[in-house]
């Protein structure tokens, strides 16, 4: 049971790290885009849907 708990904890830690890295990369892209064309960044954010915004706030 402890091995399973440790495995799940490791998977969740790796998943959280992967999402955090992806979030940083996306924010960097959006920041670069918004400096070039402010409306473009807003349009990209608006098309991702509420499910993606929930991931970004985690």
Buried (B, 14 or more C-beta within 10 A) or exposed (E): EEEEEEEEEEEEEEEEEEEEEEBEEBEEEBEEBBEEEEEEBEEBBEEEEEEEEEEBEE
